[in-house]
Amino acid sequence: MNATNANSASLTTLVEELRRGEETWAALPLGARRELLAALSEATQKHAQEWVDVACSIKQLPPGSQLAGEEWISGPYALLTSVGALASTLGALDAGHSPLDGFRISKAPGDRVAIRVLPHNVFDRLLLNGFRTEVWSKPGVTAQQMKTAAGLGQRTPKKTGGVGVVLGAGNIFSIAPLDTLYELFAHNRVVLLKLNPITDPLQPVLEKVFARFIELGLVRIITGGVDVGSAAVAHPGIGHVHITGSVKSHDVIVFGPGDEGQARKARGEVLLDKPITSELGGVSPTIVVPGDWSKRDLAYQAEHIATQKLHNNGYNCIASQVLVLSDDWPQKEAFLAALRKAFSNAPARPAYYPGSNDRCTAAVDLHPGIARRTADGSRVLLEEVPASGDIAFDEEYFAPVLTITSLPGQGQEFLSRAVTFANEQLEGTLGANVVAHPKTIRALGADFTRAIGDLRYGTVAVNAWTGVGYLTPMATWGAFPGHTLQDAQSGIGIVHNGLLLDGTERSVVHGPFSPFPRSLFNGQFTLSPRPPWFVTNRTAAVTGRLLTAFAGRPSWAKLPAVFASALRG
């Protein structure tokens, strides 16, 4: 099907087909829905190479580039692992169990409970050794309540949620299909997926991946410009809207465009006549807690933070934008030297996302004297930005621009100041990163855990990038709860959430401070080498392809090749 530049008549036809598909969806038992997921998995594996080839073409990556690993891991790999998680959840429900049966549940700060979703099986423990992810409940929600509610719409599969439109993202190419699956399985809502124009070349691949869903009238995929998206949102047969994009796009949908829309927003006068959920990015911080680091620690964490910014050239809703350092850290200047080197030496890549170069230029123009262009001039470091009232704290650059600011203090004093700064001065609540030496974490003890609980972000990562939370299929992904249509910040609602949990507040990721074997000398008995999502990983493309094949059909026989490639990276 090709519905490019769909007019109102063709939109009506598509919505009518989806309404009939909703009846089909209501009649499908959980076993049949699992079979659909199995078909989607098979199709994704079959067309994974085509997917990555198209993605690299869109992003102007040359054949053989190690950066193709980003497209494997954030594309078909992410979809396959999520499909597997959903299939397991449906299997548990079909057998009369809670999807949470067998998961470790413990207490978290602030009268919350924490569900360990990674590692969950032996393959997790081997492939992501040293990483763990928990989903935390909202305060006051009990473990029993979480168990009882797990499954969301699949607890009552015959009660469907109508027809929804998903407005896909243009940066990470698993976002649109993952959002589509979440609408189907969390909310029992059939989906009209409107692709971002950047991703239009992926339409044929996604139609092959979702072929069985399309045959049954459960999904329709369209392309086109703003006019098509606006018509889809406004169509009377559409009952719900989900968008991954910018807060500006969200506000245009909810309040209308231009000055009139801004006036409506100021009055709280909503133009949209249907509910909307969203993931809208924001200004993400990385807090570096001072400690006694070796030269290799400084270099590795500099690469880590360069990755947090330069993965996908900075065109990530979760890209780190503000690096928070301690003015009183004796190693601050040594770390900045390592960061400048890592930022400059990361592999060169084209600025494929519209407006990127203009946003870099604007960042330089607005920060005279402290802006530093690096590499070929396409990346920008804003150094020693005062810790209040800067535009870099208010607007997501969506470009390879990293802001560096400093606060006084060390230890708990610094960490408390940094948490307050992130919560109160930075726009958005999607994700925050914290980097700290294991000895520092042990010295801070319960104060460190409380600080993690105090961060008001939908994903918090300790010695890992919050992108790992995106890649954890059973974790939740989205803004910290509580935003409104008038102040959406990083959005309203969550996605991914392979266990289909209710009452969640955030996901918390932990990773190793150092790669194997140096991790052993820091008191962390982990075996993970440099992760394949690092922009400096030399074998990322091969490892990404092998991980994708493993995610489709896990087996012991595939592990040696994955490990060998990962260790060479």
Stockholm file with secondary structure:
# STOCKHOLM 1.0

chainA/1-569         MNATNANSASLTTLVEELRRGEETWAALPLGARRELLAALSEATQKHAQEWVDVACSIKQLPPGSQLAGEEWISGPYALLTSVGALASTLGALDAGHSPLDGFRISKAPGDRVAIRVLPHNVFDRLLLNGFRTEVWSKPGVTAQQMKTAAGLGQRTPKKTGGVGVVLGAGNIFSIAPLDTLYELFAHNRVVLLKLNPITDPLQPVLEKVFARFIELGLVRIITGGVDVGSAAVAHPGIGHVHITGSVKSHDVIVFGPGDEGQARKARGEVLLDKPITSELGGVSPTIVVPGDWSKRDLAYQAEHIATQKLHNNGYNCIASQVLVLSDDWPQKEAFLAALRKAFSNAPARPAYYPGSNDRCTAAVDLHPGIARRTADGSRVLLEEVPASGDIAFDEEYFAPVLTITSLPGQGQEFLSRAVTFANEQLEGTLGANVVAHPKTIRALGADFTRAIGDLRYGTVAVNAWTGVGYLTPMATWGAFPGHTLQDAQSGIGIVHNGLLLDGTERSVVHGPFSPFPRSLFNGQFTLSPRPPWFVTNRTAAVTGRLLTAFAGRPSWAKLPAVFASALRG
#=GR chainA/1-569 SS CCCTTCCHHHHHHHHHHHHHHHHHHHHCCHHHHHHHHHHHHHHHHHTHHHHHHHHHHHTTCCTTCTTHHHHHIIIIIHHHHHHHHHHHHHHHHHTTCCTTTTCCEEEETTTEEEEEEESCSHHHHHHTTTCEEEEEECTTCCHHHHHHHTTGGGGSTTSCCCEEEEECCSSSTTHHHHHHHHHHHHHCCEEEEECCGGGGGGHHHHHHHTHHHHHTTSEEEECCCHHHHHHHHHCTTCCEEEEESCHHHHHHHHHCSHHHHHHHHHHTCCCCCSCEEEECCCCEEEEECCCCCCHHHHHHHHHHHHHHHHGGGGCCTTCEEEEEEETTCTTHHHHHHHHHHHHHHSCCCCCCSTTHHHHHHHHHHTSTTTEEEETTTTEEEECSCCSSSCGGGTSCCCSSEEEEEEESCCHHHHHHHHHHHHHHHSSCCSEEEEECCHHHHHHHTHHHHHHHHHCCCSEEEESSCTHHHHHCTTSEEECCSCCCSTTCTTCSSEEECTTCCSSEEEEEEECCSSCTTHHHHTTCCCCCCSCTTSTTCTTHHHHHHHHHHHHHSCCGGGHHHHHHHHHHC
#=GC SS_cons         CCCTTCCHHHHHHHHHHHHHHHHHHHHCCHHHHHHHHHHHHHHHHHTHHHHHHHHHHHTTCCTTCTTHHHHHIIIIIHHHHHHHHHHHHHHHHHTTCCTTTTCCEEEETTTEEEEEEESCSHHHHHHTTTCEEEEEECTTCCHHHHHHHTTGGGGSTTSCCCEEEEECCSSSTTHHHHHHHHHHHHHCCEEEEECCGGGGGGHHHHHHHTHHHHHTTSEEEECCCHHHHHHHHHCTTCCEEEEESCHHHHHHHHHCSHHHHHHHHHHTCCCCCSCEEEECCCCEEEEECCCCCCHHHHHHHHHHHHHHHHGGGGCCTTCEEEEEEETTCTTHHHHHHHHHHHHHHSCCCCCCSTTHHHHHHHHHHTSTTTEEEETTTTEEEECSCCSSSCGGGTSCCCSSEEEEEEESCCHHHHHHHHHHHHHHHSSCCSEEEEECCHHHHHHHTHHHHHHHHHCCCSEEEESSCTHHHHHCTTSEEECCSCCCSTTCTTCSSEEECTTCCSSEEEEEEECCSSCTTHHHHTTCCCCCCSCTTSTTCTTHHHHHHHHHHHHHSCCGGGHHHHHHHHHHC
//
